[in-house]
Amino acid sequence: MPRKIKVLWVICSIIILVGFIVLSYQSTVEKAQEAAERHEAKVRQEEKKKQEELRQGALESFNPIKEIRELNALGKYKEAIELAEIAAAAKPDLAIVYLWWGISLVKSGEKEEALEKFVRAADLDPTDSKTFVYWGLTLAMQGNFDEAINKYGQAVELEPENSNAYAYWGAALDQLKQYPEAVKKLEKALDLNPFSQPGHDGLVQALTHQGEYDAAWQAVERARKANITLAAETLDPLAAARPEPVK
């Protein structure tokens, strides 16, 4: 074989060998990159799954009702409303969140918006009597006493021993000047709960409004024996109409 051809053959062989090595290296690198990408994708997927599990676990254990109640007790209604909104976003199917959202709105003076929350709470859980009691109270605050009575009636159907429902029912009847019926509901409230503040206040007011002053003072004495301090707006009209009997 001529020398030039031999040299050329050797050079070609070297080029082929180098090309083979380069291609093999590139293939190995690509496979390594693909493996790394698959591993990274798997890690991301597992991390995402873990984060989702943690988020779901957090939502399951998320119970802000105690905090909302405490904020209301402290008069921090804006903060209570904000927390209720966050809670509703996290647990949109939890009726009690909407109930306390509505209560917080009522206390902040936003009654129309509160009614929307009570409607939502009742839709989610139509068996909770407290929703209908607060719904009725809000309606009564707006002067819608007939509608309020309807809600109190629903509350009593769900919970026949709900003294607050009877007390507020009686107060609404009193506002409609249906005094005998009001007294019956208020007496029922006190039979169920002798320490009902709205029951005692309502009974004295209803008896005063229908001119039963002696019975009203007897109701005052009944409240005192239960260690209930009656509101000034309850006692003052009675005292003006008939001074307290001297014992």
C-alpha positions in Angstrom: 0.0 0.0 0.0 1.5 3.3 -1.0 2.7 5.5 1.9 0.3 8.4 1.2 -2.7 6.1 1.1 -1.6 4.4 4.3 -1.2 7.8 6.0 -4.6 8.9 4.7 -6.2 5.7 5.9 -4.7 6.1 9.4 -5.9 9.7 9.5 -9.4 8.7 8.5 -9.4 5.9 11.0 -8.4 8.4 13.7 -11.1 10.8 12.6 -13.7 8.0 12.6 -12.5 6.9 16.1 -12.6 10.4 17.5 -16.0 11.0 15.9 -17.3 7.9 17.5 -15.9 8.9 20.9 -17.4 12.3 20.6 -20.8 11.0 19.5 -20.7 8.4 22.3 -19.8 11.2 24.8 -22.6 13.4 23.5 -25.1 10.6 23.8 -23.9 9.8 27.3 -24.2 13.5 28.3 -27.7 13.7 26.8 -28.8 10.6 28.5 -27.4 12.0 31.8 -29.2 15.3 31.2 -32.5 13.5 30.5 -32.1 11.4 33.6 -31.3 14.5 35.6 -34.4 16.2 34.2 -36.6 13.2 34.9 -35.2 13.1 38.5 -35.8 16.8 39.0 -39.3 16.6 37.6 -40.0 13.7 40.0 -38.6 15.6 42.9 -40.8 18.6 42.0 -43.8 16.4 41.7 -43.2 14.8 45.0 -42.6 18.2 46.6 -45.8 19.5 45.1 -47.7 16.5 46.4 -46.2 16.9 49.8 -47.1 20.6 49.9 -50.6 19.8 48.8 -50.9 17.2 51.6 -49.6 19.7 54.1 -52.1 22.4 52.8 -55.0 19.9 53.0 -53.9 18.9 56.5 -53.7 22.6 57.5 -57.2 23.2 56.2 -58.5 20.2 58.0 -57.2 21.5 61.3 -58.0 25.1 60.6 -60.7 26.2 63.0 -60.9 29.9 63.4 -64.3 30.1 65.1 -62.8 30.5 68.6 -60.6 33.4 67.3 -63.6 35.1 65.6 -65.7 34.8 68.8 -62.8 36.3 70.8 -62.4 39.2 68.4 -66.1 39.9 68.6 -66.0 39.8 72.4 -63.2 42.4 72.3 -65.1 44.6 69.9 -62.7 44.0 67.0 -65.4 43.4 64.5 -63.3 44.4 61.4 -60.6 41.9 62.3 -63.3 39.3 63.0 -64.9 39.9 59.5 -61.5 39.6 57.8 -60.7 36.3 59.6 -64.2 35.0 58.7 -63.6 35.9 55.0 -60.3 34.0 55.1 -61.9 31.0 56.8 -64.7 31.0 54.2 -62.2 30.9 51.4 -60.4 28.0 53.0 -63.6 26.1 53.9 -66.4 27.4 51.7 -68.8 24.6 52.8 -68.6 25.2 56.5 -71.9 26.7 57.7 -70.6 28.0 61.1 -68.0 30.2 59.4 -70.8 32.0 57.5 -72.9 32.2 60.7 -70.1 34.0 62.6 -69.2 36.1 59.6 -72.8 37.3 59.7 -72.7 37.9 63.4 -69.6 40.0 63.0 -71.1 42.0 60.2 -74.2 42.7 62.3 -72.1 44.0 65.2 -70.2 46.2 62.8 -73.5 47.6 61.5 -73.5 45.9 58.1 -76.9 44.2 58.4 -77.7 43.7 54.7 -74.5 41.9 54.1 -75.0 39.9 57.3 -78.3 38.6 56.0 -76.5 37.2 52.9 -74.2 35.2 55.2 -77.1 33.9 57.2 -78.8 32.7 54.1 -75.6 31.0 53.0 -75.2 29.4 56.4 -78.8 28.1 56.3 -78.3 26.7 52.8 -75.2 24.8 54.0 -76.8 23.6 57.2 -80.6 24.0 57.5 -80.6 22.2 60.9 -78.8 24.8 63.0 -81.3 26.8 65.0 -78.8 29.5 65.9 -78.6 30.6 62.3 -82.3 31.3 62.3 -82.2 33.1 65.6 -79.5 35.5 64.5 -81.2 35.8 61.1 -84.4 36.8 62.9 -82.6 39.2 65.2 -81.1 41.0 62.2 -84.4 41.3 60.5 -85.9 42.7 63.8 -83.1 45.3 63.9 -84.3 46.5 60.5 -87.9 46.6 61.7 -89.0 43.5 59.8 -90.8 41.9 62.7 -93.1 39.7 60.8 -90.2 38.2 58.9 -88.2 37.9 62.1 -91.0 36.0 63.8 -90.9 33.5 60.9 -87.2 32.9 61.5 -87.8 32.4 65.2 -90.5 29.9 64.4 -88.1 28.0 62.3 -85.5 28.0 65.1 -88.1 26.6 67.5 -89.1 23.9 65.1 -85.4 22.8 64.9 -84.8 23.2 68.7 -88.0 23.3 70.8 -86.0 24.2 73.9 -84.3 27.2 72.4 -85.1 29.9 75.0 -83.5 32.7 73.1 -85.8 32.0 70.1 -88.9 32.3 72.3 -87.5 35.4 74.0 -86.8 37.2 70.7 -90.1 36.0 69.3 -91.9 37.5 72.3 -90.0 40.8 71.8 -91.0 40.9 68.1 -94.6 40.3 69.0 -94.4 43.1 71.6 -93.2 45.5 68.9 -96.2 44.5 66.8 -98.4 45.3 69.9 -99.5 41.7 70.2 -99.0 41.8 73.9 -100.8 38.7 75.2 -99.0 36.5 72.6 -95.8 38.2 73.5 -96.2 37.5 77.2 -96.8 33.8 76.4 -93.6 33.5 74.3 -91.6 35.3 77.0 -93.0 33.1 79.8 -92.0 30.1 77.7 -88.5 31.4 77.3 -88.2 31.8 81.1 -89.7 28.4 81.7 -86.9 26.9 79.5 -84.2 29.2 81.0 -84.9 31.1 84.2 -81.7 33.1 83.7 -82.5 34.4 80.3 -81.6 38.1 80.1 -83.7 38.8 77.0 -86.6 36.8 78.5 -86.7 38.9 81.7 -86.3 42.2 79.9 -88.8 41.3 77.3 -91.5 40.1 79.8 -91.3 43.3 81.9 -91.5 45.4 78.7 -94.5 43.5 77.3 -96.4 43.7 80.6 -95.6 47.4 80.9 -96.8 48.1 77.3 -100.2 46.4 77.9 -100.6 48.3 81.2 -100.2 45.3 83.5 -98.0 47.3 85.9 -98.4 45.2 89.0 -97.6 42.1 87.0 -94.6 43.9 85.5 -93.2 44.7 88.9 -93.7 41.1 89.9 -91.7 40.2 86.8 -89.0 42.6 88.0 -88.9 40.8 91.3 -88.6 37.5 89.5 -85.6 38.8 87.5 -83.9 40.1 90.7 -84.3 36.7 92.4 -82.5 35.2 89.3 -79.8 37.8 89.8 -80.7 39.4 86.4 -79.9 43.1 86.1 -82.6 44.6 83.9 -81.8 47.3 81.4 -82.6 51.0 82.2 -84.9 51.1 79.1 -86.9 48.3 80.7 -87.2 49.7 84.2 -87.5 53.4 83.5 -90.8 53.3 81.5 -92.3 51.0 84.1 -91.2 53.3 87.0 -92.6 56.3 85.1 -96.0 54.6 84.6 -96.2 53.1 88.1 -93.6 53.7 90.8 -92.3 50.5 92.4 -94.6 49.3 95.2 -93.3 49.9 98.7 -92.9 46.6 100.5 
